[in-house]
Amino acid sequence: MRYLPLWGLAIACAACSKPPQPHEPPTPQARAETPWDSLEAQKKKAQDVQKTVDEQAKAQAKAIEAQTQ
């Protein structure tokens, strides 16, 4: 009879506890635009233009060298 309240408490605690929920990764959030995004876009465009100019300069140098030989 002494242990009856302890058993009752243990059973009540076991009944109240919930099984652990599986851990779900957080949902990805939309990227917020920052003030320097437009600057980054301009930088990327300038790099692409520079790449095109360099390729054209190489092609022109090859053409000049081919004519001089």
Backbone as XML, in Angstrom:
<?xml version="1.0"?>
<chain id="A" units="angstrom">
  <residue number="1" name="MET">
    <atom name="N" x="0.804" y="-1.194" z="0.000"/>
    <atom name="CA" x="0.000" y="0.000" z="0.000"/>
    <atom name="C" x="0.857" y="1.273" z="0.000"/>
  </residue>
  <residue number="2" name="ARG">
    <atom name="N" x="2.074" y="1.165" z="0.512"/>
    <atom name="CA" x="2.926" y="2.339" z="0.563"/>
    <atom name="C" x="3.344" y="2.768" z="-0.842"/>
  </residue>
  <residue number="3" name="TYR">
    <atom name="N" x="3.507" y="1.796" z="-1.733"/>
    <atom name="CA" x="4.028" y="2.092" z="-3.062"/>
    <atom name="C" x="2.942" y="2.402" z="-4.075"/>
  </residue>
  <residue number="4" name="LEU">
    <atom name="N" x="1.698" y="2.289" z="-3.691"/>
    <atom name="CA" x="0.596" y="2.532" z="-4.608"/>
    <atom name="C" x="0.610" y="3.966" z="-5.160"/>
  </residue>
  <residue number="5" name="PRO">
    <atom name="N" x="0.820" y="5.006" z="-4.354"/>
    <atom name="CA" x="0.873" y="6.360" z="-4.925"/>
    <atom name="C" x="2.058" y="6.550" z="-5.881"/>
  </residue>
  <residue number="6" name="LEU">
    <atom name="N" x="3.182" y="5.918" z="-5.583"/>
    <atom name="CA" x="4.337" y="6.028" z="-6.473"/>
    <atom name="C" x="4.057" y="5.365" z="-7.816"/>
  </residue>
  <residue number="7" name="TRP">
    <atom name="N" x="3.431" y="4.191" z="-7.789"/>
    <atom name="CA" x="3.076" y="3.504" z="-9.030"/>
    <atom name="C" x="2.060" y="4.330" z="-9.822"/>
  </residue>
  <residue number="8" name="GLY">
    <atom name="N" x="1.128" y="4.902" z="-9.131"/>
    <atom name="CA" x="0.131" y="5.749" z="-9.795"/>
    <atom name="C" x="0.779" y="6.954" z="-10.458"/>
  </residue>
  <residue number="9" name="LEU">
    <atom name="N" x="1.737" y="7.564" z="-9.768"/>
    <atom name="CA" x="2.458" y="8.706" z="-10.321"/>
    <atom name="C" x="3.282" y="8.289" z="-11.539"/>
  </residue>
  <residue number="10" name="ALA">
    <atom name="N" x="3.937" y="7.145" z="-11.459"/>
    <atom name="CA" x="4.750" y="6.670" z="-12.581"/>
    <atom name="C" x="3.878" y="6.365" z="-13.792"/>
  </residue>
  <residue number="11" name="ILE">
    <atom name="N" x="2.752" y="5.740" z="-13.592"/>
    <atom name="CA" x="1.838" y="5.415" z="-14.694"/>
    <atom name="C" x="1.269" y="6.694" z="-15.297"/>
  </residue>
  <residue number="12" name="ALA">
    <atom name="N" x="0.933" y="7.680" z="-14.453"/>
    <atom name="CA" x="0.395" y="8.953" z="-14.956"/>
    <atom name="C" x="1.438" y="9.687" z="-15.790"/>
  </residue>
  <residue number="13" name="CYS">
    <atom name="N" x="2.689" y="9.679" z="-15.352"/>
    <atom name="CA" x="3.755" y="10.343" z="-16.110"/>
    <atom name="C" x="3.990" y="9.641" z="-17.441"/>
  </residue>
  <residue number="14" name="ALA">
    <atom name="N" x="3.943" y="8.317" z="-17.416"/>
    <atom name="CA" x="4.165" y="7.567" z="-18.652"/>
    <atom name="C" x="3.034" y="7.803" z="-19.637"/>
  </residue>
  <residue number="15" name="ALA">
    <atom name="N" x="1.823" y="7.948" z="-19.146"/>
    <atom name="CA" x="0.681" y="8.159" z="-20.027"/>
    <atom name="C" x="0.693" y="9.570" z="-20.616"/>
  </residue>
  <residue number="16" name="CYS">
    <atom name="N" x="1.244" y="10.521" z="-19.900"/>
    <atom name="CA" x="1.230" y="11.907" z="-20.369"/>
    <atom name="C" x="2.327" y="12.205" z="-21.387"/>
  </residue>
  <residue number="17" name="SER">
    <atom name="N" x="3.385" y="11.435" z="-21.354"/>
    <atom name="CA" x="4.495" y="11.754" z="-22.251"/>
    <atom name="C" x="4.128" y="11.393" z="-23.690"/>
  </residue>
  <residue number="18" name="LYS">
    <atom name="N" x="4.579" y="12.227" z="-24.600"/>
    <atom name="CA" x="4.315" y="12.018" z="-26.024"/>
    <atom name="C" x="5.546" y="11.380" z="-26.668"/>
  </residue>
  <residue number="19" name="PRO">
    <atom name="N" x="5.351" y="10.568" z="-27.694"/>
    <atom name="CA" x="6.528" y="10.024" z="-28.373"/>
    <atom name="C" x="7.252" y="11.153" z="-29.108"/>
  </residue>
  <residue number="20" name="PRO">
    <atom name="N" x="8.562" y="11.068" z="-29.227"/>
    <atom name="CA" x="9.305" y="12.141" z="-29.896"/>
    <atom name="C" x="8.902" y="12.247" z="-31.367"/>
  </residue>
  <residue number="21" name="GLN">
    <atom name="N" x="8.737" y="13.460" z="-31.811"/>
    <atom name="CA" x="8.377" y="13.724" z="-33.202"/>
    <atom name="C" x="9.641" y="13.636" z="-34.064"/>
  </residue>
  <residue number="22" name="PRO">
    <atom name="N" x="9.516" y="13.118" z="-35.272"/>
    <atom name="CA" x="10.704" y="13.078" z="-36.139"/>
    <atom name="C" x="11.155" y="14.503" z="-36.473"/>
  </residue>
  <residue number="23" name="HIS">
    <atom name="N" x="12.453" y="14.677" z="-36.501"/>
    <atom name="CA" x="13.011" y="16.001" z="-36.774"/>
    <atom name="C" x="12.899" y="16.304" z="-38.265"/>
  </residue>
  <residue number="24" name="GLU">
    <atom name="N" x="12.219" y="17.389" z="-38.569"/>
    <atom name="CA" x="12.070" y="17.814" z="-39.964"/>
    <atom name="C" x="12.995" y="19.003" z="-40.207"/>
  </residue>
  <residue number="25" name="PRO">
    <atom name="N" x="13.684" y="19.008" z="-41.331"/>
    <atom name="CA" x="14.553" y="20.156" z="-41.615"/>
    <atom name="C" x="13.698" y="21.403" z="-41.842"/>
  </residue>
  <residue number="26" name="PRO">
    <atom name="N" x="14.217" y="22.551" z="-41.505"/>
    <atom name="CA" x="13.448" y="23.780" z="-41.714"/>
    <atom name="C" x="13.202" y="24.021" z="-43.204"/>
  </residue>
  <residue number="27" name="THR">
    <atom name="N" x="12.067" y="24.578" z="-43.499"/>
    <atom name="CA" x="11.738" y="24.855" z="-44.899"/>
    <atom name="C" x="12.599" y="26.016" z="-45.382"/>
  </residue>
  <residue number="28" name="PRO">
    <atom name="N" x="13.119" y="25.934" z="-46.603"/>
    <atom name="CA" x="13.945" y="27.034" z="-47.109"/>
    <atom name="C" x="13.106" y="28.292" z="-47.303"/>
  </residue>
  <residue number="29" name="GLN">
    <atom name="N" x="13.694" y="29.394" z="-46.965"/>
    <atom name="CA" x="12.990" y="30.658" z="-47.088"/>
    <atom name="C" x="13.455" y="31.364" z="-48.353"/>
  </residue>
  <residue number="30" name="ALA">
    <atom name="N" x="12.600" y="32.196" z="-48.875"/>
    <atom name="CA" x="12.941" y="32.956" z="-50.071"/>
    <atom name="C" x="14.092" y="33.904" z="-49.735"/>
  </residue>
  <residue number="31" name="ARG">
    <atom name="N" x="14.990" y="34.064" z="-50.688"/>
    <atom name="CA" x="16.150" y="34.917" z="-50.467"/>
    <atom name="C" x="15.705" y="36.373" z="-50.500"/>
  </residue>
  <residue number="32" name="ALA">
    <atom name="N" x="16.072" y="37.111" z="-49.480"/>
    <atom name="CA" x="15.726" y="38.529" z="-49.426"/>
    <atom name="C" x="16.730" y="39.313" z="-50.265"/>
  </residue>
  <residue number="33" name="GLU">
    <atom name="N" x="16.231" y="40.273" z="-51.001"/>
    <atom name="CA" x="17.107" y="41.088" z="-51.839"/>
    <atom name="C" x="17.879" y="42.058" z="-50.955"/>
  </residue>
  <residue number="34" name="THR">
    <atom name="N" x="19.153" y="42.176" z="-51.233"/>
    <atom name="CA" x="20.000" y="43.080" z="-50.461"/>
    <atom name="C" x="20.332" y="44.303" z="-51.314"/>
  </residue>
  <residue number="35" name="PRO">
    <atom name="N" x="20.771" y="45.380" z="-50.686"/>
    <atom name="CA" x="21.065" y="46.605" z="-51.449"/>
    <atom name="C" x="22.160" y="46.427" z="-52.491"/>
  </residue>
  <residue number="36" name="TRP">
    <atom name="N" x="23.082" y="45.507" z="-52.279"/>
    <atom name="CA" x="24.195" y="45.363" z="-53.210"/>
    <atom name="C" x="23.945" y="44.306" z="-54.280"/>
  </residue>
  <residue number="37" name="ASP">
    <atom name="N" x="22.751" y="43.746" z="-54.345"/>
    <atom name="CA" x="22.450" y="42.761" z="-55.387"/>
    <atom name="C" x="22.572" y="43.365" z="-56.787"/>
  </residue>
  <residue number="38" name="SER">
    <atom name="N" x="22.113" y="44.602" z="-56.946"/>
    <atom name="CA" x="22.216" y="45.228" z="-58.270"/>
    <atom name="C" x="23.684" y="45.463" z="-58.636"/>
  </residue>
  <residue number="39" name="LEU">
    <atom name="N" x="24.507" y="45.777" z="-57.634"/>
    <atom name="CA" x="25.932" y="45.962" z="-57.894"/>
    <atom name="C" x="26.583" y="44.647" z="-58.301"/>
  </residue>
  <residue number="40" name="GLU">
    <atom name="N" x="26.184" y="43.562" z="-57.657"/>
    <atom name="CA" x="26.716" y="42.242" z="-58.012"/>
    <atom name="C" x="26.310" y="41.872" z="-59.438"/>
  </residue>
  <residue number="41" name="ALA">
    <atom name="N" x="25.080" y="42.205" z="-59.824"/>
    <atom name="CA" x="24.621" y="41.917" z="-61.182"/>
    <atom name="C" x="25.427" y="42.726" z="-62.199"/>
  </residue>
  <residue number="42" name="GLN">
    <atom name="N" x="25.691" y="43.990" z="-61.879"/>
    <atom name="CA" x="26.502" y="44.826" z="-62.771"/>
    <atom name="C" x="27.924" y="44.293" z="-62.865"/>
  </residue>
  <residue number="43" name="LYS">
    <atom name="N" x="28.465" y="43.830" z="-61.762"/>
    <atom name="CA" x="29.822" y="43.269" z="-61.757"/>
    <atom name="C" x="29.881" y="42.026" z="-62.631"/>
  </residue>
  <residue number="44" name="LYS">
    <atom name="N" x="28.887" y="41.153" z="-62.515"/>
    <atom name="CA" x="28.841" y="39.929" z="-63.322"/>
    <atom name="C" x="28.737" y="40.278" z="-64.806"/>
  </residue>
  <residue number="45" name="LYS">
    <atom name="N" x="27.911" y="41.273" z="-65.123"/>
    <atom name="CA" x="27.759" y="41.687" z="-66.523"/>
    <atom name="C" x="29.084" y="42.243" z="-67.053"/>
  </residue>
  <residue number="46" name="ALA">
    <atom name="N" x="29.773" y="43.035" z="-66.237"/>
    <atom name="CA" x="31.055" y="43.600" z="-66.656"/>
    <atom name="C" x="32.098" y="42.494" z="-66.868"/>
  </residue>
  <residue number="47" name="GLN">
    <atom name="N" x="32.073" y="41.482" z="-66.014"/>
    <atom name="CA" x="33.008" y="40.367" z="-66.182"/>
    <atom name="C" x="32.716" y="39.610" z="-67.474"/>
  </residue>
  <residue number="48" name="ASP">
    <atom name="N" x="31.429" y="39.428" z="-67.787"/>
    <atom name="CA" x="31.065" y="38.745" z="-69.031"/>
    <atom name="C" x="31.494" y="39.553" z="-70.247"/>
  </residue>
  <residue number="49" name="VAL">
    <atom name="N" x="31.326" y="40.867" z="-70.174"/>
    <atom name="CA" x="31.739" y="41.734" z="-71.286"/>
    <atom name="C" x="33.254" y="41.675" z="-71.452"/>
  </residue>
  <residue number="50" name="GLN">
    <atom name="N" x="33.997" y="41.720" z="-70.337"/>
    <atom name="CA" x="35.454" y="41.654" z="-70.403"/>
    <atom name="C" x="35.911" y="40.329" z="-70.998"/>
  </residue>
  <residue number="51" name="LYS">
    <atom name="N" x="35.230" y="39.258" z="-70.651"/>
    <atom name="CA" x="35.565" y="37.941" z="-71.195"/>
    <atom name="C" x="35.361" y="37.932" z="-72.711"/>
  </residue>
  <residue number="52" name="THR">
    <atom name="N" x="34.264" y="38.518" z="-73.180"/>
    <atom name="CA" x="33.990" y="38.582" z="-74.616"/>
    <atom name="C" x="35.050" y="39.427" z="-75.325"/>
  </residue>
  <residue number="53" name="VAL">
    <atom name="N" x="35.413" y="40.554" z="-74.741"/>
    <atom name="CA" x="36.427" y="41.427" z="-75.341"/>
    <atom name="C" x="37.767" y="40.703" z="-75.418"/>
  </residue>
  <residue number="54" name="ASP">
    <atom name="N" x="38.127" y="39.982" z="-74.355"/>
    <atom name="CA" x="39.400" y="39.236" z="-74.360"/>
    <atom name="C" x="39.400" y="38.159" z="-75.443"/>
  </residue>
  <residue number="55" name="GLU">
    <atom name="N" x="38.283" y="37.463" z="-75.597"/>
    <atom name="CA" x="38.195" y="36.422" z="-76.633"/>
    <atom name="C" x="38.316" y="37.036" z="-78.029"/>
  </residue>
  <residue number="56" name="GLN">
    <atom name="N" x="37.670" y="38.191" z="-78.246"/>
    <atom name="CA" x="37.757" y="38.851" z="-79.545"/>
    <atom name="C" x="39.182" y="39.349" z="-79.804"/>
  </residue>
  <residue number="57" name="ALA">
    <atom name="N" x="39.857" y="39.827" z="-78.765"/>
    <atom name="CA" x="41.235" y="40.305" z="-78.926"/>
    <atom name="C" x="42.161" y="39.142" z="-79.291"/>
  </residue>
  <residue number="58" name="LYS">
    <atom name="N" x="41.958" y="37.986" z="-78.681"/>
    <atom name="CA" x="42.765" y="36.815" z="-79.025"/>
    <atom name="C" x="42.525" y="36.401" z="-80.474"/>
  </residue>
  <residue number="59" name="ALA">
    <atom name="N" x="41.251" y="36.406" z="-80.877"/>
    <atom name="CA" x="40.925" y="36.023" z="-82.256"/>
    <atom name="C" x="41.547" y="37.008" z="-83.238"/>
  </residue>
  <residue number="60" name="GLN">
    <atom name="N" x="41.506" y="38.287" z="-82.925"/>
    <atom name="CA" x="42.082" y="39.301" z="-83.806"/>
    <atom name="C" x="43.605" y="39.151" z="-83.866"/>
  </residue>
  <residue number="61" name="ALA">
    <atom name="N" x="44.230" y="38.870" z="-82.745"/>
    <atom name="CA" x="45.684" y="38.687" z="-82.728"/>
    <atom name="C" x="46.081" y="37.478" z="-83.576"/>
  </residue>
  <residue number="62" name="LYS">
    <atom name="N" x="45.294" y="36.407" z="-83.494"/>
    <atom name="CA" x="45.569" y="35.230" z="-84.325"/>
    <atom name="C" x="45.421" y="35.554" z="-85.800"/>
  </residue>
  <residue number="63" name="ALA">
    <atom name="N" x="44.386" y="36.344" z="-86.132"/>
    <atom name="CA" x="44.158" y="36.703" z="-87.533"/>
    <atom name="C" x="45.322" y="37.575" z="-88.058"/>
  </residue>
  <residue number="64" name="ILE">
    <atom name="N" x="45.785" y="38.503" z="-87.262"/>
    <atom name="CA" x="46.895" y="39.369" z="-87.674"/>
    <atom name="C" x="48.157" y="38.544" z="-87.861"/>
  </residue>
  <residue number="65" name="GLU">
    <atom name="N" x="48.390" y="37.639" z="-86.934"/>
    <atom name="CA" x="49.590" y="36.803" z="-87.036"/>
    <atom name="C" x="49.515" y="35.893" z="-88.261"/>
  </residue>
  <residue number="66" name="ALA">
    <atom name="N" x="48.343" y="35.398" z="-88.564"/>
    <atom name="CA" x="48.180" y="34.535" z="-89.735"/>
    <atom name="C" x="48.440" y="35.318" z="-91.021"/>
  </residue>
  <residue number="67" name="GLN">
    <atom name="N" x="48.076" y="36.595" z="-91.065"/>
    <atom name="CA" x="48.296" y="37.410" z="-92.261"/>
    <atom name="C" x="49.759" y="37.784" z="-92.433"/>
  </residue>
  <residue number="68" name="THR">
    <atom name="N" x="50.479" y="37.947" z="-91.347"/>
    <atom name="CA" x="51.876" y="38.366" z="-91.460"/>
    <atom name="C" x="52.812" y="37.217" z="-91.820"/>
  </residue>
  <residue number="69" name="GLN">
    <atom name="N" x="52.378" y="36.007" z="-91.704"/>
    <atom name="CA" x="53.252" y="34.882" z="-92.007"/>
    <atom name="C" x="53.270" y="34.553" z="-93.455"/>
  </residue>
</chain>
